[in-house]
């Protein structure tokens, strides 16, 4: 959630604007308290899932949320959560 409102959760950056360019991976690393390789690995997965976008500025990668994709996934999740299970025997392998 921090990336959705970066000005409230991260300090101003020397390079890159928090809203236009995203948050530097170094600040994300400090915030979550994990190593930079761990954070970079997770952020790469989020980028591959199109949930965040990545932008290189100098030696650093900056990440910002892909709001359209987050909204789409959120709406699908809400829709799936509203599906009522059918009564009766479940289909699947027998135990």
HELIX and SHEET records of a PDB file:
HELIX    1   1 UNK A    2  UNK A    5  5                                   4    
HELIX    2   2 UNK A    6  UNK A    9  1                                   4    
HELIX    3   3 UNK A   25  UNK A   32  1                                   8    
HELIX    4   4 UNK A   36  UNK A   48  1                                  13    
HELIX    5   5 UNK A   67  UNK A   81  1                                  15    
SHEET    1   A 3 UNK A  23  UNK A  24  0                                        
SHEET    2   A 3 UNK A  60  UNK A  65 -1                                        
SHEET    3   A 3 UNK A  52  UNK A  57 -1                                        
END                                                                             
